Amino acid sequence: MVAGRERLPVLFFIASRPESHIREAFEESVLTGLHRRLNIEESFLDVEKYLLDEFRRIHGAHRTMATVPSPWPSSEIIKDLVSKSSGYFIFASTVIKFIDDKRFRPTERLDIILGIKHSISASPFDALDQLYHQILGLVPHEFRSQLLGILAAISSQFELRFREIEQLLDLQPGDVCLILRDLHSVIDIPDEEDQLIAHHASFLDFLDDPSRSSQFYAGGPQCRTALTERILYALSSSHDSLFLHQAANSSTWPMEIDVTIEYITSVEPLPELLPLVQSLNPDFFFAFTGGRLSESVTSFLEWIKKFQSLPAHLVHLWEDYTFMALCDDVWSTAEARDTRQSSNGYQILSQTPPQLIRILCVYKVFPDMSKLGTGARFLLQIRLLLGMSWEELRVAICALRVILGNDRTRLRRLLTANLNDTVWGAFDSKGLLIELARGGLRLLETMINSEEPFERSCRGWGFFLRYCDPSLDLLVGVSRIELASRGVGLSVWEPQKTSTMLCNGSR
């Protein structure tokens, strides 16, 4: 507060654990007289009231409780639970969630809770940790390895759904529900289309602390390596046909690419992971949507270099991918695509493959995909629309590495070369637009016929049709899209309107 100013009628309630650095911050002289500390002991009465109300509700709601006399449970049991809570609502709410499971008798579930022994440990989370151990211990031992894989996926905060976890961990459909059937009190287990998440942040803290979770520690090297192995396999070229549209539409790929790379690179590069690294599909990396793609690919390259007996060609390959990611970062920005800038790139472009001119022209005419909501980066969109392989793109783009290196400014100026330049003028721009329109129709038909979600992927790829002269093959392509879309209720594509536009020669 500043002297002379009126006090605002606002109070801030700040709740936290009694960490030393937090307490020391509030003990600074600048905060003297501006705050009042509340002892956690004051919440014991609130926890007791909460437990009494919830047990009363459970007693009246469960049919199996009709013969159980009220009040239930006894006051001694309530006091015992309040004592074990140490004043934390998280303990009380977890107990209630565990007992309130409609698939079990509340009296039997309470007996399980009461089986938790007192501990002389000084940890304020001791009772909570014992409760978590008690609940996790209900999962049969034969499912323990699968449980640890699921817990590792949840604690990594990838926010995966049932089906995605089962695919990632190579489980049978329905396995996740069976394995987690006793864990409803700590994990939110909704419908298969919803994300699988922990009820409380304290449960994630428990899983990430080996001193607390012990045999259920999901952040250990073995668990993290096993999950990384499954992630690398999912990102391998063997899944190209299954996940091709997901690479084009990162909103349907279950994990954020930058988060995925961060997780992978945090694991020790063991020899058994190297074959999977060698088979990675670049589509998934170039589906990256947040921040600078080149920085994430660079961190992945540095991780690759830590492998022993690493093939030299693999390092060179990912150095090229890193440079391509840098180009995509530079060329896809609004500044780089501003045609009002000008610089003569003839001397540079004359030293590169003609295919590079074709790629740069696509960057110039490409719509702002971020506004259209497609999600994926430009270079991946270009690859899919033009039907090019990553090797073809690599040969064309990486010819610039020798000439320009990683100079962002010179790369940007290369794209903003004057459109009247001899190099640009000799290129068939109309033919390129037709090729892009055909590629968009081809991909739309592929995704409509797939069993996976595709709506967001379809947005924006009809852009090129508006700038193409009417032609029979484009009209036939649109007709195929129209027929395919009728069976899936596609709402983001208007094939009839586009057909009429093409027939009338409208642009």
C-alpha positions in Angstrom: 0.0 0.0 0.0 1.1 3.5 -0.7 0.6 6.2 2.0 -2.1 8.7 1.2 -4.1 6.4 -1.0 -7.5 4.9 0.0 -7.5 1.2 0.7 -9.2 -0.9 -1.9 -12.1 -3.0 -0.6 -10.4 -6.2 -1.9 -8.9 -9.0 0.1 -6.6 -11.7 -1.5 -6.7 -15.2 -0.1 -3.4 -17.0 -0.9 -3.3 -20.7 0.0 -0.1 -22.8 -0.2 2.0 -25.4 1.5 4.2 -24.1 4.3 7.3 -24.1 2.1 10.2 -22.2 3.6 10.8 -19.9 0.6 7.2 -18.8 0.6 7.2 -18.1 4.3 10.4 -16.1 4.0 9.0 -14.0 1.2 6.0 -13.0 3.4 8.4 -12.2 6.2 10.0 -9.4 4.2 9.6 -6.0 5.7 7.8 -4.6 2.7 4.8 -6.9 3.5 4.7 -6.1 7.2 1.2 -5.2 8.3 -0.3 -6.1 4.9 -1.0 -9.7 5.5 -2.2 -12.1 8.2 -1.2 -15.7 8.4 -3.8 -18.4 9.0 -2.9 -21.6 10.8 -3.9 -24.7 8.9 -5.1 -26.1 12.2 -8.1 -23.8 11.9 -9.4 -26.0 9.0 -9.9 -29.1 11.2 -13.4 -28.1 12.0 -14.2 -27.5 8.4 -12.9 -30.9 7.4 -15.0 -32.5 10.2 -18.1 -30.7 9.0 -17.4 -31.7 5.4 -17.0 -35.4 6.4 -20.2 -35.4 8.5 -22.2 -33.9 5.6 -20.7 -36.3 3.0 -21.2 -39.4 5.1 -24.8 -38.4 5.8 -25.3 -38.0 2.0 -23.7 -41.4 1.2 -25.8 -43.1 3.9 -29.0 -41.9 2.3 -27.9 -42.4 -1.3 -26.6 -46.0 -1.3 -29.2 -48.8 -1.3 -26.8 -51.1 0.6 -26.9 -48.7 3.5 -30.6 -49.3 4.3 -29.8 -51.7 7.2 -26.9 -49.6 8.5 -28.0 -47.6 11.6 -27.5 -43.8 11.6 -25.4 -41.9 12.4 -22.8 -43.6 10.3 -19.9 -43.8 10.9 -19.3 -43.3 14.6 -18.0 -40.1 16.0 -14.7 -41.8 17.0 -14.1 -42.8 13.3 -14.9 -39.2 12.2 -12.3 -37.9 14.7 -9.8 -40.4 13.5 -10.2 -39.4 9.9 -10.0 -35.7 10.8 -6.8 -36.4 12.6 -5.3 -38.3 9.7 -6.3 -35.4 7.3 -3.9 -33.0 9.1 -6.4 -30.4 8.2 -6.1 -31.0 4.4 -9.3 -31.2 2.4 -7.5 -33.2 -0.3 -7.3 -36.1 2.1 -10.9 -35.8 3.1 -12.2 -35.4 -0.5 -10.1 -38.4 -1.6 -11.6 -40.6 1.2 -15.1 -39.6 0.2 -14.5 -40.3 -3.5 -13.2 -43.7 -2.6 -16.1 -44.6 -0.3 -18.7 -43.1 -2.6 -18.0 -45.5 -5.5 -21.4 -46.9 -6.5 -19.9 -50.3 -7.4 -19.0 -51.1 -3.8 -20.5 -51.2 -0.4 -19.6 -48.0 1.5 -19.1 -49.9 4.7 -16.5 -52.2 3.1 -14.7 -49.2 1.5 -14.6 -47.5 4.9 -13.0 -50.6 6.4 -10.3 -50.4 3.8 -9.6 -46.8 4.7 -9.5 -47.6 8.4 -6.9 -50.2 7.7 -4.4 -47.4 7.1 -2.0 -47.5 10.0 -0.7 -44.5 11.9 2.8 -43.5 11.1 5.4 -41.6 13.2 6.7 -39.9 10.1 6.9 -36.1 10.3 5.7 -35.6 6.8 2.4 -33.7 6.6 1.4 -35.8 3.6 2.0 -39.2 5.3 -1.6 -40.1 5.8 -2.4 -38.9 2.2 0.5 -41.0 0.8 -0.7 -44.1 2.7 -4.2 -43.5 1.3 -2.8 -43.3 -2.2 -0.8 -46.5 -1.6 -3.9 -48.2 -0.3 -5.9 -47.3 -3.3 -3.3 -48.1 -5.9 -2.6 -51.4 -4.2 -6.2 -52.5 -5.2 -4.9 -53.0 -8.8 -4.0 -56.7 -9.2 -0.2 -57.4 -9.4 -0.5 -58.9 -12.9 -1.5 -55.5 -14.1 1.2 -53.6 -12.3 3.5 -53.0 -15.3 0.5 -51.7 -17.4 -0.6 -49.5 -14.5 2.8 -47.9 -14.2 2.7 -47.2 -18.0 -0.7 -45.5 -17.6 0.5 -43.6 -14.5 3.6 -42.4 -16.4 1.4 -41.2 -19.2 -0.9 -39.3 -16.8 2.0 -37.8 -14.8 3.7 -36.6 -18.0 0.5 -34.5 -18.5 0.1 -35.4 -22.1 -3.7 -35.3 -21.5 -4.5 -38.5 -23.4 -7.8 -40.2 -23.8 -8.6 -43.8 -23.3 -8.2 -44.9 -26.9 -5.0 -42.9 -27.2 -3.4 -44.4 -24.1 -4.3 -47.9 -25.3 -2.8 -47.3 -28.7 0.3 -45.7 -27.3 0.9 -48.5 -24.8 -0.2 -51.3 -27.1 -3.1 -52.3 -24.9 -6.3 -54.0 -26.0 -9.5 -51.9 -26.3 -11.0 -51.6 -22.8 -7.8 -52.5 -20.9 -7.4 -49.0 -19.4 -10.9 -49.1 -18.0 -10.3 -52.6 -16.5 -7.0 -51.7 -15.0 -8.2 -48.4 -13.5 -11.6 -49.7 -12.3 -10.6 -49.3 -8.6 -9.0 -45.9 -9.0 -12.0 -43.6 -9.6 -11.3 -41.8 -6.4 -7.9 -40.5 -7.6 -8.2 -40.5 -11.4 -11.1 -39.0 -13.4 -12.2 -41.9 -15.7 -14.8 -40.4 -18.0 -16.0 -41.5 -21.4 -13.5 -42.9 -23.9 -13.5 -39.6 -25.9 -12.5 -37.5 -22.8 -9.1 -37.0 -21.4 -7.8 -39.2 -18.5 -6.6 -36.9 -15.7 -5.9 -37.0 -12.0 -8.5 -35.5 -9.7 -5.9 -33.6 -7.7 -2.5 -32.1 -8.3 -1.3 -33.7 -5.1 -1.7 -37.1 -6.7 0.6 -36.0 -9.5 3.1 -34.8 -6.9 2.8 -38.2 -5.2 3.6 -40.0 -8.5 6.6 -37.8 -9.2 8.2 -38.2 -5.8 9.9 -41.6 -5.3 10.2 -41.1 -1.6 6.4 -40.9 -1.4 5.2 -43.2 -4.2 7.8 -46.0 -3.8 6.8 -48.9 -6.1 4.2 -46.7 -7.8 6.9 -44.1 -8.8 6.0 -43.2 -12.4 8.9 -40.8 -13.1 11.7 -43.3 -12.7 14.2 -44.1 -15.5 12.6 -47.4 -16.3 9.1 -46.0 -16.7 10.2 -43.0 -18.6 12.3 -45.1 -21.0 9.4 -47.5 -21.6 7.0 -44.6 -22.3 9.6 -42.9 -24.6 10.0 -46.2 -26.5 6.3 -46.3 -27.1 6.2 -42.7 -28.2 9.1 -43.2 -30.6 7.3 -46.2 -32.1 4.1 -44.2 -32.5 6.1 -41.5 -34.3 7.8 -44.0 -36.6 7.2 -44.3 -40.4 5.4 -47.6 -39.9 2.4 -45.6 -38.7 2.3 -43.3 -41.7 -1.0 -44.6 -43.1 -2.7 -44.5 -39.7 -1.6 -41.0 -38.6 -1.0 -39.2 -41.9 -4.0 -37.0 -41.4 -3.1 -36.4 -37.8 0.3 -35.0 -38.8 -1.6 -32.6 -41.1 -3.9 -31.7 -38.3 -2.0 -31.6 -35.1 -5.2 -30.9 -33.1 -6.0 -34.7 -33.4 -2.4 -35.9 -32.6 -2.8 -36.6 -28.9 0.4 -34.9 -27.7 1.8 -31.5 -28.3 4.9 -32.0 -30.4 7.1 -29.6 -28.4 6.0 -31.3 -25.1 6.6 -34.7 -26.7 10.2 -33.7 -27.8 10.9 -32.3 -24.3 9.8 -35.6 -22.8 11.9 -37.7 -25.2 15.0 -35.6 -24.7 14.8 -35.9 -21.0 15.4 -39.6 -21.2 18.8 -41.2 -21.4 19.6 -42.1 -25.0 19.9 -45.9 -24.6 21.0 -48.2 -27.5 17.6 -49.9 -27.7 16.0 -46.5 -28.6 18.3 -45.8 -31.6 16.5 -48.1 -34.2 13.3 -46.3 -33.4 15.0 -42.9 -33.8 16.2 -44.0 -37.2 12.7 -44.8 -38.4 11.0 -41.6 -37.2 8.5 -40.0 -39.6 9.3 -36.2 -40.0 5.6 -35.5 -40.5 5.1 -35.5 -36.8 7.8 -33.0 -36.1 6.7 -30.6 -38.7 3.2 -30.7 -37.4 4.5 -28.6 -34.5 2.4 -25.5 -33.9 3.8 -23.6 -30.9 6.8 -21.4 -30.8 9.8 -21.9 -33.0 9.9 -25.3 -34.7 13.7 -25.1 -35.3 14.4 -24.8 -31.5 12.5 -28.0 -30.7 14.1 -29.9 -33.6 17.5 -28.6 -32.6 17.1 -29.9 -29.0 16.1 -33.3 -30.5 19.3 -33.2 -32.7 21.4 -32.5 -29.6 19.8 -35.5 -27.9 20.5 -37.8 -30.9 24.2 -36.8 -30.8 24.5 -38.4 -27.3 23.9 -41.9 -28.6 26.9 -44.2 -28.7 27.9 -45.7 -32.1 25.7 -43.1 -33.9 25.6 -43.4 -37.7 27.0 -40.2 -39.3 24.3 -40.1 -41.9 21.6 -39.9 -39.1 23.3 -36.7 -37.6 23.5 -35.2 -41.1 19.9 -36.0 -41.8 18.6 -34.3 -38.6 20.9 -31.3 -39.2 19.1 -30.9 -42.5 15.7 -31.3 -40.8 16.8 -28.6 -38.3 17.7 -26.2 -41.2 14.4 -27.0 -42.9 12.6 -26.2 -39.6 14.5 -22.9 -39.5 13.4 -22.1 -43.0 9.8 -22.9 -42.2 9.9 -20.7 -39.1 11.3 -17.8 -41.2 9.2 -18.2 -44.4 5.9 -18.8 -42.6 5.9 -15.5 -40.7 3.8 -12.6 -41.8 6.9 -10.4 -42.1 8.7 -12.9 -44.4 5.6 -13.2 -46.6 5.1 -9.4 -47.0 5.5 -8.8 -50.8 6.0 -5.1 -50.2 9.6 -5.9 -49.3 12.1 -6.5 -52.1 15.5 -7.8 -52.6 17.2 -9.5 -55.6 17.6 -13.2 -54.9 18.5 -14.2 -58.4 22.2 -14.8 -57.7 21.3 -17.1 -54.8 18.4 -18.9 -56.4 20.3 -19.5 -59.6 22.6 -21.8 -57.5 19.8 -24.0 -56.2 17.6 -26.7 -57.6 14.6 -25.5 -59.6 12.4 -27.3 -57.2 13.2 -24.7 -54.5 11.6 -22.0 -56.6 8.5 -24.1 -56.7 8.5 -24.4 -52.9 9.1 -20.7 -52.3 6.3 -19.8 -54.7 3.9 -21.9 -52.6 5.0 -20.0 -49.5 4.1 -16.8 -51.3 0.6 -17.8 -52.3 -0.3 -19.9 -49.2 -3.1 -18.6 -47.0 -2.6 -17.8 -43.4 -3.3 -21.3 -42.1 -3.2 -20.2 -38.4 -6.3 -18.1 -39.1 -8.0 -20.9 -40.9 -7.5 -23.2 -38.0 -5.7 -26.1 -39.8 -3.0 -26.3 -37.1 -0.1 -27.7 -39.1 3.0 -25.8 -40.3 3.5 -24.6 -43.8 6.2 -27.0 -44.9 4.1 -30.1 -43.9 1.1 -28.6 -45.8 3.3 -28.1 -48.8 4.6 -31.6 -48.7 1.1 -33.1 -48.5 -0.4 -30.8 -51.2 2.4 -31.3 -53.7 2.8 -35.0 -52.9 6.5 -34.5 -52.3 8.7 -36.8 -50.1 10.8 -35.4 -47.3 13.9 -36.4 -49.3 12.8 -34.3 -52.2 12.1 -31.4 -49.9 15.5 -31.9 -48.2 17.5 -31.9 -51.5 15.7 -28.7 -52.6 15.8 -26.7 -49.4 19.1 -27.8 -47.9 21.0 -26.6 -51.0 20.7 -23.2 -49.2 22.7 -24.4 -46.2 26.0 -24.1 -47.9 25.1 -20.7 -49.3 23.3 -18.9 -46.4 23.9 -21.1 -43.4 21.5 -20.2 -40.5 21.2 -16.5 -41.4 17.6 -15.7 -40.8 17.8 -12.3 -42.4 19.1 -13.6 -45.7 16.6 -16.4 -45.7 13.8 -13.9 -45.2 15.1 -11.6 -47.9 15.2 -14.6 -50.2 11.5 -15.2 -49.9 10.7 -11.5 -50.3 12.5 -11.1 -53.6 10.5 -9.0 -56.1 7.9 -10.9 -58.0 9.0 -9.3 -61.2 12.5 -10.9 -60.8 13.5 -13.1 -63.7 13.6 -16.2 -61.5 10.0 -15.8 -60.3 8.6 -14.6 -63.6 9.7 -17.7 -65.4 7.7 -19.9 -63.1 4.3 -21.2 -64.0 2.2 -19.8 -61.1 -1.2 -20.9 -62.6 0.0 -24.4 -63.0 1.2 -24.4 -59.4 -2.2 -23.2 -58.2 -3.9 -26.0 -60.1 -1.5 -28.6 -58.6 -2.2 -27.2 -55.1 -6.0 -27.4 -55.7 -5.7 -31.0 -56.9 -3.6 -31.9 -53.9 -6.1 -30.3 -51.5 -9.0 -32.3 -53.1 -7.0 -35.5 -53.0 -6.2 -35.0 -49.3 -9.8 -34.0 -48.4 -11.1 -37.2 -50.0 -8.6 -39.3 -48.2 -9.4 -37.8 -44.8 -13.2 -37.9 -45.4 -12.9 -41.6 -46.1 -10.8 -42.3 -43.0 -12.3 -43.3 -39.7 -10.5 -40.5 -37.7 -11.7 -36.9 -37.1 -10.8 -34.6 -39.9 -12.9 -31.5 -39.9 -10.3 -29.0 -38.8 -7.9 -30.5 -41.3 -10.3 -29.7 -44.2 -10.4 -26.0 -43.5 -8.4 -23.8 -45.9 -7.5 -26.3 -48.5 -10.2 -25.1 -50.8 -8.5 -21.7 -51.0 -6.6 -22.6 -54.2 -9.8 -23.6 -56.0 -11.0 -20.0 -56.0 -8.0 -18.9 -58.1 -8.0 -21.7 -60.7 -9.7 -21.5 -64.1 -12.7 -23.9 -64.4 -11.7 -27.4 -65.5 -13.3 -30.7 -65.8 -10.8 -32.6 -63.6 -11.3 -30.1 -60.7 -15.0 -30.4 -61.1 -14.8 -34.2 -61.0 -12.6 -33.9 -57.8 -15.1 -31.6 -56.1 -18.0 -34.0 -57.1 -16.1 -36.9 -55.4 -15.7 -34.8 -52.2 -19.5 -34.0 -52.3 -20.4 -37.6 -52.6 -18.0 -38.7 -49.8 -19.1 -35.9 -47.4 -22.8 -36.8 -47.5 -22.2 -39.9 -45.4 -20.3 -38.1 -42.6 -22.3 -34.8 -42.2 -19.3 -32.6 -43.2 -20.1 -29.0 -42.3 -16.9 -27.2 -43.0 -16.8 -27.8 -46.7 -19.4 -26.5 -49.2 -18.9 -28.7 -52.3 -22.1 -27.6 -54.0 -21.2 -24.0 -53.8 -17.7 -24.8 -55.1 -19.1 -26.8 -58.0 -21.3 -24.0 -59.1 -18.4 -21.6 -58.8 -16.2 -23.7 -61.0 -18.9 -24.2 -63.6 -19.5 -20.5 -63.8 -15.9 -19.7 -64.0 -16.1 -17.6 -60.8 -13.0 -16.9 -58.7 
